[in-house]
Amino acid sequence: MSKNQVMQLTDNAAQQVKNLLAERGKPSIGVRVGVKSGGCSGLKYFVEYADAKNPFDEMIQDKGVTILIDPKALMYLLGTQMAFVSAQFKSGFTFTNPNEKGTCCCGSSFNV
């Protein structure tokens, strides 16, 4: 990871973002990643299509995709790696975040 880069993607995550953007059928500049209140532990990650860069978004270029980081999430995501895991019954983006102090037992939320 670049010394100044907030977040990095695994090869699988970058490929999945490319696939999602290609299948969307509408131009997007990339995906936006952030955190919001919710879950057992207090915070949940979110990933959504980004049609435009908001004024204070942090823009990351990694492995050929553009990731916009919601400014309210920036301090929570420093050093995070975003991966994509595909299993028989569940597939999705996962986050390895060095700032996490704990997670809930279902794995859908965290606290810092």
ChimeraX attribute file (.defattr): number of C-alpha atoms within 10 A of each C-alpha:
attribute: neighborCount
match mode: 1-to-1
recipient: residues
	/A:1	12
	/A:2	9
	/A:3	6
	/A:4	8
	/A:5	15
	/A:6	19
	/A:7	23
	/A:8	22
	/A:9	22
	/A:10	14
	/A:11	13
	/A:12	15
	/A:13	21
	/A:14	21
	/A:15	16
	/A:16	17
	/A:17	21
	/A:18	17
	/A:19	11
	/A:20	14
	/A:21	19
	/A:22	12
	/A:23	9
	/A:24	10
	/A:25	8
	/A:26	8
	/A:27	12
	/A:28	14
	/A:29	15
	/A:30	23
	/A:31	21
	/A:32	22
	/A:33	23
	/A:34	19
	/A:35	21
	/A:36	13
	/A:37	13
	/A:38	13
	/A:39	16
	/A:40	16
	/A:41	18
	/A:42	17
	/A:43	19
	/A:44	18
	/A:45	18
	/A:46	12
	/A:47	14
	/A:48	11
	/A:49	18
	/A:50	18
	/A:51	13
	/A:52	14
	/A:53	17
	/A:54	14
	/A:55	7
	/A:56	11
	/A:57	18
	/A:58	18
	/A:59	17
	/A:60	17
	/A:61	14
	/A:62	17
	/A:63	14
	/A:64	10
	/A:65	18
	/A:66	19
	/A:67	26
	/A:68	25
	/A:69	24
	/A:70	19
	/A:71	16
	/A:72	13
	/A:73	16
	/A:74	17
	/A:75	10
	/A:76	19
	/A:77	24
	/A:78	16
	/A:79	20
	/A:80	19
	/A:81	18
	/A:82	21
	/A:83	18
	/A:84	18
	/A:85	13
	/A:86	10
	/A:87	7
	/A:88	5
	/A:89	5
	/A:90	7
	/A:91	10
	/A:92	11
	/A:93	16
	/A:94	15
	/A:95	15
	/A:96	13
	/A:97	17
	/A:98	13
	/A:99	15
	/A:100	14
	/A:101	10
	/A:102	13
	/A:103	18
	/A:104	13
	/A:105	10
	/A:106	8
	/A:107	13
	/A:108	16
	/A:109	21
	/A:110	23
	/A:111	17
	/A:112	13
